[in-house]
Amino acid sequence: MKLELKGTPGEVMRAVESLQEFGEAKAIPAGILFGLTLALEECASNIVNHALQRDPAQTFEVTLEHTGEAISIELRDSGIAFDPTLAPPGDGVADDEEEPGGWGIFLVRKYTDNLIYSREGGRNVLRLMKSLPLPA
């Protein structure tokens, strides 16, 4: 499933809802689907807020793929190069003196098995991968 989305918060939620419908149709376990929707929301929000500056004239793409063994979410945007795989991992512990933000990448890593970044044709390409349990 491929979506072309505008650079707005509403479109982030449209992507999340599409993933929920896609995951339910593919019988993705609820816990895994929850984590993936959270990861997608974090990544897409970062694209909209930072790369596209909430400009509805700009677009980004989300592609959802299910292989039976895994699910992948690919996000593409034309913002400045940003490789989230190089960001510090974070420890998942809140500190009162810590600046707000910075939890998105921690959550994405927590709910995915693999995070792959590349820069292709002047676009950021981020792929989130999650292995699925084998059917009983």
ChimeraX commands (.cxc) that place a marker at each C-alpha (Angstrom):
marker #1 position 0.00,0.00,0.00 radius 0.5
marker #1 position 1.44,3.36,-1.00 radius 0.5
marker #1 position 0.24,6.73,0.28 radius 0.5
marker #1 position 1.20,10.20,-0.91 radius 0.5
marker #1 position 0.60,12.61,1.94 radius 0.5
marker #1 position 0.70,16.38,2.38 radius 0.5
marker #1 position 2.98,17.98,4.95 radius 0.5
marker #1 position 0.29,18.44,7.62 radius 0.5
marker #1 position -0.44,16.84,11.01 radius 0.5
marker #1 position -3.79,15.60,9.70 radius 0.5
marker #1 position -2.00,13.61,7.02 radius 0.5
marker #1 position 0.18,12.00,9.70 radius 0.5
marker #1 position -2.98,10.70,11.31 radius 0.5
marker #1 position -4.27,9.51,7.94 radius 0.5
marker #1 position -1.08,7.45,7.58 radius 0.5
marker #1 position -1.53,6.02,11.09 radius 0.5
marker #1 position -5.16,5.09,10.40 radius 0.5
marker #1 position -4.15,3.46,7.11 radius 0.5
marker #1 position -1.52,1.38,8.91 radius 0.5
marker #1 position -4.09,0.31,11.51 radius 0.5
marker #1 position -6.51,-0.82,8.78 radius 0.5
marker #1 position -3.70,-2.51,6.84 radius 0.5
marker #1 position -2.45,-4.32,9.96 radius 0.5
marker #1 position -5.90,-5.49,10.97 radius 0.5
marker #1 position -6.55,-6.80,7.44 radius 0.5
marker #1 position -3.25,-8.73,7.59 radius 0.5
marker #1 position -4.01,-10.05,11.12 radius 0.5
marker #1 position -0.95,-8.35,12.65 radius 0.5
marker #1 position -0.98,-9.00,16.43 radius 0.5
marker #1 position -2.40,-6.00,18.34 radius 0.5
marker #1 position 0.76,-5.37,20.39 radius 0.5
marker #1 position 2.97,-5.28,17.31 radius 0.5
marker #1 position 0.50,-3.07,15.44 radius 0.5
marker #1 position 0.36,-0.64,18.38 radius 0.5
marker #1 position 4.15,-0.28,18.38 radius 0.5
marker #1 position 4.31,0.16,14.62 radius 0.5
marker #1 position 1.61,2.82,14.59 radius 0.5
marker #1 position 3.46,4.70,17.32 radius 0.5
marker #1 position 6.73,4.43,15.37 radius 0.5
marker #1 position 5.04,5.62,12.17 radius 0.5
marker #1 position 3.40,8.54,13.97 radius 0.5
marker #1 position 6.75,9.63,15.44 radius 0.5
marker #1 position 8.61,9.40,12.12 radius 0.5
marker #1 position 5.88,11.03,10.05 radius 0.5
marker #1 position 5.46,13.83,12.62 radius 0.5
marker #1 position 9.19,14.53,12.44 radius 0.5
marker #1 position 8.98,14.70,8.65 radius 0.5
marker #1 position 5.99,17.05,8.71 radius 0.5
marker #1 position 7.31,19.30,11.49 radius 0.5
marker #1 position 11.03,19.42,10.65 radius 0.5
marker #1 position 11.62,18.39,7.04 radius 0.5
marker #1 position 8.49,19.90,5.48 radius 0.5
marker #1 position 7.84,22.68,8.02 radius 0.5
marker #1 position 4.10,21.86,8.01 radius 0.5
marker #1 position 3.84,23.06,4.41 radius 0.5
marker #1 position 0.76,21.45,2.82 radius 0.5
marker #1 position 2.23,22.12,-0.63 radius 0.5
marker #1 position 5.01,19.62,0.12 radius 0.5
marker #1 position 4.42,15.89,0.22 radius 0.5
marker #1 position 5.93,12.74,1.63 radius 0.5
marker #1 position 5.29,9.07,0.89 radius 0.5
marker #1 position 4.55,6.11,3.11 radius 0.5
marker #1 position 4.66,2.57,1.74 radius 0.5
marker #1 position 3.37,-0.36,3.79 radius 0.5
marker #1 position 4.45,-3.89,2.91 radius 0.5
marker #1 position 3.59,-7.25,4.48 radius 0.5
marker #1 position 5.58,-10.33,3.49 radius 0.5
marker #1 position 4.03,-12.80,5.93 radius 0.5
marker #1 position 7.28,-12.91,7.91 radius 0.5
marker #1 position 7.63,-9.18,8.45 radius 0.5
marker #1 position 6.05,-5.81,7.95 radius 0.5
marker #1 position 7.92,-2.81,6.65 radius 0.5
marker #1 position 7.07,0.86,6.60 radius 0.5
marker #1 position 9.02,3.06,4.22 radius 0.5
marker #1 position 8.90,6.85,4.48 radius 0.5
marker #1 position 10.28,9.17,1.79 radius 0.5
marker #1 position 10.63,12.94,1.96 radius 0.5
marker #1 position 12.53,15.70,0.20 radius 0.5
marker #1 position 13.68,17.51,3.35 radius 0.5
marker #1 position 17.29,18.09,4.33 radius 0.5
marker #1 position 19.31,14.95,4.90 radius 0.5
marker #1 position 18.72,13.48,8.36 radius 0.5
marker #1 position 19.84,10.00,9.36 radius 0.5
marker #1 position 18.03,8.95,12.56 radius 0.5
marker #1 position 20.18,5.82,12.79 radius 0.5
marker #1 position 23.10,8.08,13.80 radius 0.5
marker #1 position 21.19,9.71,16.68 radius 0.5
marker #1 position 22.27,8.72,20.19 radius 0.5
marker #1 position 20.21,5.77,21.44 radius 0.5
marker #1 position 18.88,7.41,24.63 radius 0.5
marker #1 position 18.31,5.48,27.82 radius 0.5
marker #1 position 14.52,5.72,28.09 radius 0.5
marker #1 position 14.76,7.47,31.46 radius 0.5
marker #1 position 13.23,10.93,31.85 radius 0.5
marker #1 position 15.32,13.57,33.54 radius 0.5
marker #1 position 13.79,16.76,35.01 radius 0.5
marker #1 position 16.62,18.84,33.54 radius 0.5
marker #1 position 16.37,17.27,30.08 radius 0.5
marker #1 position 15.16,19.37,27.16 radius 0.5
marker #1 position 11.75,18.33,25.80 radius 0.5
marker #1 position 11.74,16.06,22.78 radius 0.5
marker #1 position 14.15,13.41,21.62 radius 0.5
marker #1 position 11.93,10.46,22.57 radius 0.5
marker #1 position 10.74,9.68,19.06 radius 0.5
marker #1 position 13.83,7.83,17.89 radius 0.5
marker #1 position 14.00,5.93,21.20 radius 0.5
marker #1 position 10.39,4.76,20.70 radius 0.5
marker #1 position 10.96,3.86,17.05 radius 0.5
marker #1 position 13.93,1.70,18.01 radius 0.5
marker #1 position 11.93,0.08,20.82 radius 0.5
marker #1 position 9.06,-1.01,18.55 radius 0.5
marker #1 position 10.98,-2.04,15.42 radius 0.5
marker #1 position 13.64,-4.64,14.71 radius 0.5
marker #1 position 15.54,-2.73,12.09 radius 0.5
marker #1 position 15.85,0.91,11.09 radius 0.5
marker #1 position 17.50,1.58,7.72 radius 0.5
marker #1 position 18.25,5.03,6.31 radius 0.5
marker #1 position 19.48,6.08,2.89 radius 0.5
marker #1 position 19.56,9.21,0.79 radius 0.5
marker #1 position 18.31,8.55,-2.74 radius 0.5
marker #1 position 17.93,11.18,-5.44 radius 0.5
marker #1 position 17.91,14.03,-2.92 radius 0.5
marker #1 position 15.30,12.32,-0.74 radius 0.5
marker #1 position 15.41,10.79,2.72 radius 0.5
marker #1 position 14.36,7.14,2.71 radius 0.5
marker #1 position 13.67,5.56,6.08 radius 0.5
marker #1 position 12.59,1.94,6.37 radius 0.5
marker #1 position 11.16,0.52,9.60 radius 0.5
marker #1 position 11.12,-3.29,9.79 radius 0.5
marker #1 position 9.37,-5.59,12.25 radius 0.5
marker #1 position 9.50,-9.38,12.21 radius 0.5
marker #1 position 6.21,-11.14,12.78 radius 0.5
marker #1 position 5.61,-14.28,14.84 radius 0.5
marker #1 position 5.18,-17.47,12.84 radius 0.5
marker #1 position 1.57,-18.67,12.61 radius 0.5
marker #1 position 0.71,-21.40,15.10 radius 0.5
marker link #1:1,2 radius 0.2
marker link #1:2,3 radius 0.2
marker link #1:3,4 radius 0.2
marker link #1:4,5 radius 0.2
marker link #1:5,6 radius 0.2
marker link #1:6,7 radius 0.2
marker link #1:7,8 radius 0.2
marker link #1:8,9 radius 0.2
marker link #1:9,10 radius 0.2
marker link #1:10,11 radius 0.2
marker link #1:11,12 radius 0.2
marker link #1:12,13 radius 0.2
marker link #1:13,14 radius 0.2
marker link #1:14,15 radius 0.2
marker link #1:15,16 radius 0.2
marker link #1:16,17 radius 0.2
marker link #1:17,18 radius 0.2
marker link #1:18,19 radius 0.2
marker link #1:19,20 radius 0.2
marker link #1:20,21 radius 0.2
marker link #1:21,22 radius 0.2
marker link #1:22,23 radius 0.2
marker link #1:23,24 radius 0.2
marker link #1:24,25 radius 0.2
marker link #1:25,26 radius 0.2
marker link #1:26,27 radius 0.2
marker link #1:27,28 radius 0.2
marker link #1:28,29 radius 0.2
marker link #1:29,30 radius 0.2
marker link #1:30,31 radius 0.2
marker link #1:31,32 radius 0.2
marker link #1:32,33 radius 0.2
marker link #1:33,34 radius 0.2
marker link #1:34,35 radius 0.2
marker link #1:35,36 radius 0.2
marker link #1:36,37 radius 0.2
marker link #1:37,38 radius 0.2
marker link #1:38,39 radius 0.2
marker link #1:39,40 radius 0.2
marker link #1:40,41 radius 0.2
marker link #1:41,42 radius 0.2
marker link #1:42,43 radius 0.2
marker link #1:43,44 radius 0.2
marker link #1:44,45 radius 0.2
marker link #1:45,46 radius 0.2
marker link #1:46,47 radius 0.2
marker link #1:47,48 radius 0.2
marker link #1:48,49 radius 0.2
marker link #1:49,50 radius 0.2
marker link #1:50,51 radius 0.2
marker link #1:51,52 radius 0.2
marker link #1:52,53 radius 0.2
marker link #1:53,54 radius 0.2
marker link #1:54,55 radius 0.2
marker link #1:55,56 radius 0.2
marker link #1:56,57 radius 0.2
marker link #1:57,58 radius 0.2
marker link #1:58,59 radius 0.2
marker link #1:59,60 radius 0.2
marker link #1:60,61 radius 0.2
marker link #1:61,62 radius 0.2
marker link #1:62,63 radius 0.2
marker link #1:63,64 radius 0.2
marker link #1:64,65 radius 0.2
marker link #1:65,66 radius 0.2
marker link #1:66,67 radius 0.2
marker link #1:67,68 radius 0.2
marker link #1:68,69 radius 0.2
marker link #1:69,70 radius 0.2
marker link #1:70,71 radius 0.2
marker link #1:71,72 radius 0.2
marker link #1:72,73 radius 0.2
marker link #1:73,74 radius 0.2
marker link #1:74,75 radius 0.2
marker link #1:75,76 radius 0.2
marker link #1:76,77 radius 0.2
marker link #1:77,78 radius 0.2
marker link #1:78,79 radius 0.2
marker link #1:79,80 radius 0.2
marker link #1:80,81 radius 0.2
marker link #1:81,82 radius 0.2
marker link #1:82,83 radius 0.2
marker link #1:83,84 radius 0.2
marker link #1:84,85 radius 0.2
marker link #1:85,86 radius 0.2
marker link #1:86,87 radius 0.2
marker link #1:87,88 radius 0.2
marker link #1:88,89 radius 0.2
marker link #1:89,90 radius 0.2
marker link #1:90,91 radius 0.2
marker link #1:91,92 radius 0.2
marker link #1:92,93 radius 0.2
marker link #1:93,94 radius 0.2
marker link #1:94,95 radius 0.2
marker link #1:95,96 radius 0.2
marker link #1:96,97 radius 0.2
marker link #1:97,98 radius 0.2
marker link #1:98,99 radius 0.2
marker link #1:99,100 radius 0.2
marker link #1:100,101 radius 0.2
marker link #1:101,102 radius 0.2
marker link #1:102,103 radius 0.2
marker link #1:103,104 radius 0.2
marker link #1:104,105 radius 0.2
marker link #1:105,106 radius 0.2
marker link #1:106,107 radius 0.2
marker link #1:107,108 radius 0.2
marker link #1:108,109 radius 0.2
marker link #1:109,110 radius 0.2
marker link #1:110,111 radius 0.2
marker link #1:111,112 radius 0.2
marker link #1:112,113 radius 0.2
marker link #1:113,114 radius 0.2
marker link #1:114,115 radius 0.2
marker link #1:115,116 radius 0.2
marker link #1:116,117 radius 0.2
marker link #1:117,118 radius 0.2
marker link #1:118,119 radius 0.2
marker link #1:119,120 radius 0.2
marker link #1:120,121 radius 0.2
marker link #1:121,122 radius 0.2
marker link #1:122,123 radius 0.2
marker link #1:123,124 radius 0.2
marker link #1:124,125 radius 0.2
marker link #1:125,126 radius 0.2
marker link #1:126,127 radius 0.2
marker link #1:127,128 radius 0.2
marker link #1:128,129 radius 0.2
marker link #1:129,130 radius 0.2
marker link #1:130,131 radius 0.2
marker link #1:131,132 radius 0.2
marker link #1:132,133 radius 0.2
marker link #1:133,134 radius 0.2
marker link #1:134,135 radius 0.2
marker link #1:135,136 radius 0.2
view
